[in-house]
Amino acid sequence: GDMVDRGPNSLDVVQFFRDLSRRASSAGGRVVNLLGNHEIMLLDGSTYYVHKKEIKRHGGRREFLQHFATGSDLGDFLRALPVTTILDRTLYAHAGLEPSLLSSSSLSLSSSSSSSSSSSSSASTIDKINHHAHTGMFKRRNSRNKAESQVLNSYSGPVWTRAYNLNNRYNDETVSCDTLSETLDRLNVDRMVIGHNVQRRLKPQVQCDGRLLLMDVGMSKEMYDAEPVALEIRLVDGCRQELRFIRESGTSGL
């Protein structure tokens, strides 16, 4: 998420990921982009995170927003993106999934216990969350139903919550690991990876014995221009997952 992040070339960044997704699909691969709160704000008509020079370059605010209107190539690309996904027992979300979201009656999500949690039920839960995001993105913000608003606009939702890094720019205090475990156990996954919270040392943080990875290092040139970092998760010996950080300056284990 947050392909749109204060820089003067946000439209180009979105186009890059759209094209990358198409090329990957043609080659038999897959790119999974997630929506961040910045994209949702843009699709809702806010240019708060768009550089003024970019807006001017495209003829003004109204003209710039037309690139992301319903029915436009880039607009429909973004509206079709999920807000969360599970890949190989790792949960990804821009800001994170709170247990309260999984227990919400308005979302009609499964409330089954861990004894009945499985890959299929976890996928169903994720699908329902993404369904509410998808239907909500094709409506005006004030026309969304409760479930859609909870997913897209709530400060406890997957693109806005700060629960997993309470005071991100001032210290590394995180939410209780018991709360994290409740989410992971409900979804039958091993870990959660999030962005959203720029880390104080401009380096990714690993919390809760490796079950929470906070990956926003502030690499946007209009933010902190920090060294970009990627997380690689690969299968070793056909059964064991190995995690490492990849930087321009080299790689390192967790």
C-alpha positions in Angstrom: 0.0 0.0 0.0 0.8 3.7 -0.2 2.0 3.8 -3.7 0.9 7.4 -3.5 3.2 8.9 -0.9 3.9 12.6 -1.2 6.3 12.3 -4.2 5.9 14.1 -7.5 5.5 10.9 -9.6 2.7 9.0 -7.9 0.8 8.4 -11.1 3.9 6.9 -12.6 4.3 4.6 -9.6 0.7 3.3 -9.9 1.2 2.8 -13.6 4.4 0.8 -12.9 2.7 -1.6 -10.6 -0.2 -2.0 -12.9 2.1 -2.9 -15.8 4.3 -5.1 -13.6 1.2 -7.0 -12.5 0.2 -7.6 -16.2 3.7 -8.6 -17.2 4.0 -11.0 -14.3 0.6 -12.6 -15.2 1.7 -13.0 -18.8 4.9 -14.8 -17.6 3.0 -17.2 -15.3 3.8 -15.3 -12.1 1.9 -13.0 -9.9 2.2 -9.6 -8.2 -0.1 -8.9 -5.3 -0.5 -5.2 -4.4 -2.5 -4.2 -1.4 -4.5 -1.0 -0.9 -3.1 1.5 1.6 -4.9 4.4 3.2 -3.3 6.8 0.8 -4.8 5.2 -2.3 -8.2 5.0 -0.6 -8.1 8.7 0.2 -7.1 9.4 -3.4 -10.0 7.3 -4.8 -12.3 9.1 -2.3 -11.2 12.4 -3.9 -8.5 13.6 -1.5 -5.1 14.7 -2.9 -3.6 15.2 0.5 -0.7 12.8 -0.2 -0.1 14.0 -3.8 2.7 16.5 -4.5 1.5 19.9 -5.6 3.9 19.9 -8.5 2.4 16.7 -9.8 -1.2 18.1 -9.6 -0.1 21.2 -11.4 1.8 19.2 -14.1 -1.5 17.3 -14.9 -3.6 20.5 -15.2 -5.0 20.8 -11.7 -6.7 18.8 -9.0 -9.8 17.9 -11.0 -7.8 16.8 -14.0 -5.5 14.8 -11.9 -8.3 13.0 -10.2 -9.8 12.0 -13.5 -6.9 9.6 -13.9 -8.4 7.6 -11.0 -12.1 8.0 -11.7 -14.4 5.0 -11.8 -14.0 3.5 -15.3 -10.5 4.7 -15.8 -7.7 2.2 -16.2 -5.7 3.2 -13.1 -8.8 3.9 -11.0 -10.3 0.4 -11.7 -6.8 -1.2 -11.2 -6.7 0.3 -7.7 -10.3 -0.4 -6.8 -9.8 -4.1 -7.6 -6.9 -4.5 -5.2 -7.3 -6.3 -1.9 -6.6 -4.8 1.5 -5.2 -8.0 3.0 -4.0 -11.4 1.8 -2.4 -14.6 3.1 0.5 -16.1 1.2 2.3 -19.2 2.5 1.0 -18.8 6.1 2.0 -15.1 6.2 -0.7 -12.5 6.7 -0.2 -9.2 4.9 -2.1 -6.0 5.4 -1.1 -2.3 5.1 -1.8 -1.5 8.8 -2.8 -4.9 10.2 -5.8 -6.9 11.2 -7.2 -6.5 14.7 -9.1 -9.3 16.5 -12.0 -6.9 16.8 -12.4 -6.8 13.0 -12.5 -10.6 12.8 -15.2 -10.6 15.5 -17.3 -7.9 14.0 -20.9 -8.9 13.4 -21.4 -6.3 10.7 -18.8 -8.1 8.5 -20.4 -11.5 8.9 -17.1 -13.1 9.4 -16.6 -16.6 10.9 -16.3 -16.6 14.6 -15.1 -20.2 14.8 -12.5 -21.2 17.3 -9.0 -22.3 16.6 -10.1 -25.9 16.6 -12.0 -25.4 13.4 -9.6 -22.9 11.8 -8.2 -24.1 8.5 -6.7 -22.8 5.3 -10.1 -22.7 3.7 -11.9 -20.9 6.6 -9.0 -18.4 6.8 -9.3 -17.8 3.0 -13.0 -17.3 3.4 -12.5 -14.6 6.1 -9.9 -12.8 4.0 -12.2 -13.0 0.9 -15.1 -11.4 2.9 -12.9 -8.6 4.1 -11.7 -7.9 0.6 -15.2 -8.2 -0.8 -16.4 -5.4 1.5 -13.4 -3.3 0.4 -14.1 -3.9 -3.3 -17.8 -3.1 -3.1 -17.1 0.0 -0.9 -14.5 1.4 -3.3 -17.1 1.7 -6.0 -19.3 3.9 -3.8 -18.9 7.4 -2.4 -17.5 7.4 1.1 -20.7 8.6 2.7 -22.7 5.9 0.8 -20.8 2.9 2.2 -22.6 0.5 4.5 -21.2 -0.3 7.9 -19.1 -3.2 6.9 -17.5 -1.3 4.0 -16.8 1.7 6.2 -15.3 -0.6 8.9 -12.9 -2.1 6.4 -12.0 1.1 4.4 -12.4 4.0 6.8 -12.3 2.9 10.4 -9.3 3.7 12.5 -9.4 0.1 13.7 -9.5 -1.2 10.1 -6.8 -2.9 8.1 -5.6 0.3 6.3 -5.8 2.7 9.3 -5.1 1.0 12.6 -2.1 1.9 14.6 -2.6 -0.9 17.1 0.5 -2.7 16.1 2.8 0.2 16.5 1.3 2.6 19.0 3.9 5.4 18.9 5.9 4.5 15.8 8.0 7.6 15.3 9.0 8.0 18.9 9.6 4.6 20.3 9.2 0.9 19.3 6.3 0.1 21.7 3.9 -2.3 20.1 0.6 -3.8 21.0 0.4 -6.8 23.3 1.8 -9.9 21.6 -1.2 -11.7 23.0 -3.5 -9.6 20.8 -1.3 -10.3 17.8 -1.5 -14.0 18.6 -5.3 -13.9 18.7 -5.4 -12.6 15.2 -2.8 -15.1 13.9 -4.5 -18.0 15.7 -7.9 -17.1 14.3 -6.5 -17.1 10.8 -4.2 -20.1 11.3 -1.1 -18.2 10.1 2.5 -17.9 11.4 3.2 -14.2 11.2 1.9 -10.8 10.1 3.7 -8.3 7.9 2.6 -4.6 7.8 3.7 -1.2 6.6 1.9 2.1 7.5 4.1 2.9 10.6 7.4 4.6 9.7 9.9 3.0 12.1 11.9 5.2 14.3 15.3 3.9 13.3 14.2 3.8 9.6 14.9 0.1 9.7 12.3 -2.8 9.7 11.4 -4.1 13.2 10.8 -7.6 14.3 8.5 -8.1 17.2 6.8 -10.9 19.2 9.4 -13.5 18.5 9.3 -13.0 14.8 5.5 -13.1 14.5 5.2 -9.4 13.6 7.3 -7.6 11.0 7.0 -3.8 10.6 8.4 -2.9 7.2 7.8 0.8 6.7 11.3 2.4 6.7 10.3 5.8 5.3 12.0 5.2 1.9 9.9 7.8 0.1 12.2 10.7 -1.0 9.5 13.1 0.3 9.4 11.3 3.7 12.9 10.3 5.0 14.6 9.0 1.8 15.7 6.0 3.8 17.4 3.0 2.2 14.8 0.7 0.6 14.3 -2.7 2.3 12.5 -5.8 1.1 11.5 -8.9 3.0 12.2 -12.2 1.3 10.5 -15.4 2.4 11.7 -18.5 0.7 11.2 -22.2 1.1 14.3 -24.1 2.1 14.6 -27.9 1.8 11.0 -28.1 0.7 9.6 -27.5 4.2 11.3 -24.7 6.1 10.8 -21.0 5.6 13.8 -18.7 5.7 13.3 -14.9 6.1 15.8 -12.2 5.3 15.9 -8.5 4.6 17.3 -7.4 1.2 18.9 -3.9 0.9 20.9 -2.1 -1.7 23.8 -2.6 0.7 23.4 -6.3 1.1 21.2 -8.9 2.8 20.7 -9.9 6.4 18.8 -12.5 8.4 16.1 -11.7 11.0 
